[in-house]
Amino acid sequence: MNTIAETQSEEFIHDLSFDFFGKRIATCSSDQVVRIYSKDTKGNWVKTGSFPAHNGIIWKVKWAHPDFGSIIATCSADKTVMIWEEKKQVPNKPTTPLSFKVLEEEESVWHNRGIPLSESKESIEDIKFAPKHIGLVIAAASADGSIRIYEAADLMRLNAWKAPYRIEVNSLGVNCISWNKNPFDPPMIVVGSKDATNSFMNKSAMKVHHIHSQSSVVENENISASSDEKYLSIYVYKGDHWTFLQYLTFESPTGERIEHTCAVNDVSWNQLNGRSYHLIASCGRDGVFVWYVKFTKEDANPLKILDAKKIYDGGVNIWKCSFNILGTLLSFSGQDNKVRICKGGYDRSWSIVEEFGDDVDREDDEAALSQPDDSKNRIV
């Protein structure tokens, strides 16, 4: 396991993201700084640059597909999304106020492209670039309950972005999103929502509008937890607009109801990879779930949930989950400072094959300290 020994961040690191080739890492933290690390010829991770990106805590940082250039996006508690592009600096040419020199020997700078994308009324909780076949498009999930989808108007001039599509999800807020990566399906996004306990919109004496799937609007004075609240849903782009498709809930043959009962912290939509169905993973305080879904050409029921598994329920809040590229392994990390890796079987069963974290390292250190130190008894 390779480690980045010196992150040079004195605050919490909220997200890290590999580039397409897995040779660079971008991190973001509470100190409002983005840091870039590159893998050298010896396999070590070396910090190759950093730059201030926002006026608030940076929640997420993501790389765009390399076909569009060396581009990253960041989102923050300051309610904005920022687009950054890396360019080689012309020798002896001074940097502009919105450019940050990050790598002296390669004369590389990161440029802020355009004005901040700042239509949100609350913190931007998650951002995801769309798959390459859709174009240079980015979705931003906001704590105000909306998803805004931005598209670059001109790939050669990234300072201009089209007015966003806006998807009204709910009144609680959106925590996480993930794109369907299959080029033969229409654009789709799976959405994980907040609950009443962590919603930014749960403010006393504040009127909110709860948007139901039937498009009816109900006014509420306060947000309260509801047994019929749905926290995981899929939206699809049809014609010229985004529309609600379906909630992810499943009733097993034994009558067990499988669904999220509280906020969804993260979602991961795996690539199709020749399967006849899609794999979606989701996680939260109530565990880790894997959903098996299939899309049909039936207008009445275009999405069928074939199966759903609750693969982990350890009683801890799970913050992150991610598939490997084949969908055979699923890793997730939680509040207990551990990372677990599950392996999927042909019978749709999942089992933990690896577990590591601070506790494991601490146990190894304690075991080493408990060994007798013979150095003091040696005769020199």
RAQUI-V187615 format. One line per field, one symbol per residue. ss: DSSP state (a for helix, b for strand, c for the rest). phi: phi as a letter, one per 30 degrees, with the letter a starting at -180 (. if undefined). A space follows every 50 residues. Layout:
ss=???
phi=???
//
This chain:
ss=ccccccccccccbbbbbbcccccbbbbbbcccbbbbbbbcccccbbbbbb bbcccccbbbbbbccaaaccbbbbbbccccbbbbbbbbccccccccccbb bbbccccbbbbbccccbccccccbbbbbbccaaaccbbbbbbcccbbbbb bbccccccccbcccbbbbcccccbbbbbbccccccccbbbbbbccccccc cccccccbbbbcccccbbbbcccccccccccbbbbbbbccbbbbbbbccb bcccccbbcccccbbbbbbccccccccbbbbbbbccbbbbbbbbbccccc ccbbbbbbbbbbcccccbbbbbbcccccbbbbbbcccbbbbbbbcccccb bbbbbbbaaaaaaaaaaaaacccaaaaccc
phi=.dbcdbdicccdccabbddecicbbcbbbddiccbcbbdddcicccdcla adbbcaecdbbbcddddcjcbbbbbbddibcccbbcbdddeicdddecbb dbbedchcbccdcidedbddcbeddabbddeeddjdbbcbccddjbcccc bddbddbddbbdeddbcddacdjccabaddcddccdebbcbccdcddbdd ddcdhcdbccccddidcbdbdbcbdbdcdccbbbcbcbibacbdcadcbb cdedjdccadcaecdabbcdddhiddbccbcbbadckcbbccbbcbcddd bdbcddaabccabcibdccbbaddddicbbcabbddibcbcccccddicb bdcabaldddddddddddddddcdddcdcc
//
